[in-house]
Amino acid sequence: MASTHTARPDTAKQAWATGLTAFAAVMLMIAGVLDIFRGIMGIAQDDVFVSTRNYVFQFDLTGWGWIHLILGVLAVIVSLGLFQGAMWARVAGVTIAGLIILANFLSLPYYPVWSVVMIAFSGFIIWALCVMRPDEMPTGSRGAPRGP
């Protein structure tokens, strides 16, 4: 009698969790790098952004540059923690992505299309980090899935 080898459901869940964590880490890294570039643009030459008159939230565009630069650096650091599979990085990733959404919402009139794109990126990051349960988290060394 030939026996068939079937994958355990636990292994499939771990593969799914590992894939989502990698997706969130890559997306957060991309969002962080793009935010760093946006911050540098705002600091170096704030006339790159369109100034809107009579906007409820009026901020100095150089200040916005510093905010985006700091959020971008934090996002890159947290994404490196996500590649390691650290739980603190999941919590920090959701927090940083939420702050990126807030910062981009407040800067909508200055750079509307880019802000909407970054809000969507950050929404995907939050979804990917929140959809998996802690019992599905990959275990072992450096977030690698468990063996058979």
C-alpha positions in Angstrom: 0.0 0.0 0.0 1.4 3.3 -1.0 1.1 6.1 1.5 0.6 9.6 0.4 2.4 12.5 2.0 0.1 15.4 2.8 1.2 18.8 4.2 0.0 19.5 7.7 -2.5 22.3 8.0 -0.2 23.9 10.6 2.6 24.2 8.1 0.3 25.9 5.6 -0.7 28.4 8.3 2.9 29.1 9.1 3.7 29.6 5.4 0.8 32.0 5.1 2.0 33.9 8.2 5.5 34.1 7.0 4.4 35.4 3.6 2.3 38.1 5.2 5.1 39.2 7.4 7.5 39.4 4.5 4.9 41.3 2.5 4.4 43.8 5.3 8.1 44.1 5.8 8.8 44.8 2.2 5.9 47.3 1.9 6.9 49.1 5.1 10.5 49.3 3.7 9.2 50.8 0.5 6.9 53.2 2.3 9.8 54.2 4.6 12.2 54.8 1.7 9.6 56.8 -0.2 8.8 58.9 2.9 12.5 59.5 3.4 12.8 60.9 -0.1 9.6 63.0 0.4 11.1 64.3 3.7 14.4 65.3 1.9 12.4 67.1 -0.8 10.5 69.1 1.8 13.6 70.0 3.8 15.9 70.8 0.8 13.4 72.7 -1.4 9.9 73.1 0.0 8.6 74.9 -3.1 8.4 71.4 -4.7 5.0 71.1 -2.9 1.9 73.0 -4.0 0.8 75.5 -1.4 -3.0 75.6 -0.8 -4.6 78.7 0.5 -7.3 78.6 3.2 -6.5 75.0 4.3 -7.6 74.2 7.8 -4.3 72.6 8.7 -1.6 75.0 7.7 1.9 73.9 8.4 5.4 74.9 7.4 6.4 72.6 4.6 10.0 72.3 5.9 8.5 71.0 9.1 6.5 68.5 7.1 9.7 67.4 5.5 11.2 66.6 8.9 8.1 64.7 10.0 8.2 62.6 6.9 11.9 62.0 7.1 11.6 60.8 10.8 8.6 58.6 10.0 10.5 57.1 7.0 13.6 56.3 9.1 11.5 54.7 11.8 9.6 52.7 9.1 12.8 51.3 7.7 14.1 50.3 11.1 10.8 48.6 12.0 10.8 46.8 8.6 14.2 45.3 9.5 12.7 44.0 12.7 9.8 42.5 10.8 12.3 40.6 8.6 13.6 39.1 11.9 10.0 38.1 12.9 10.0 40.2 16.1 6.7 40.8 17.8 7.7 44.3 18.8 8.1 45.1 15.1 4.5 44.0 14.3 3.2 46.4 17.0 5.5 49.2 15.9 4.7 48.5 12.3 1.0 49.1 12.8 1.8 52.2 14.8 4.2 53.6 12.3 1.9 52.8 9.4 -1.0 54.6 11.2 1.2 57.6 11.8 2.2 57.6 8.1 -1.6 57.6 7.2 -2.2 60.5 9.6 0.7 62.5 8.2 -0.3 61.9 4.6 -3.9 62.8 5.3 -2.8 66.1 6.8 -0.6 66.8 3.8 -3.2 65.9 1.2 -3.5 69.5 -0.2 0.3 69.8 -0.7 0.8 66.6 -2.6 -2.6 64.9 -3.1 -1.8 61.9 -5.4 1.3 60.9 -3.6 -0.5 61.2 -0.2 -3.3 58.9 -1.4 -0.8 56.3 -2.7 1.1 56.4 0.7 -2.2 56.0 2.6 -3.1 52.9 0.5 0.4 51.5 1.0 0.1 52.0 4.8 -3.4 50.4 4.8 -2.0 47.3 3.2 0.8 47.2 5.8 -1.7 47.4 8.7 -3.9 44.7 7.1 -0.9 42.4 6.6 0.3 42.8 10.2 -3.1 42.5 11.8 -4.6 39.6 9.8 -2.4 36.8 11.3 -2.8 35.6 14.8 0.1 35.2 17.2 -0.4 31.4 17.2 0.3 31.4 13.5 3.5 33.3 13.9 6.5 31.5 12.6 8.8 30.2 15.3 12.4 29.1 15.3 15.5 31.0 14.6 15.0 34.4 13.0 11.3 33.9 12.0 12.0 30.8 9.9 9.1 28.3 9.8 9.3 25.2 12.0 10.5 22.0 10.5 8.4 18.9 10.0 
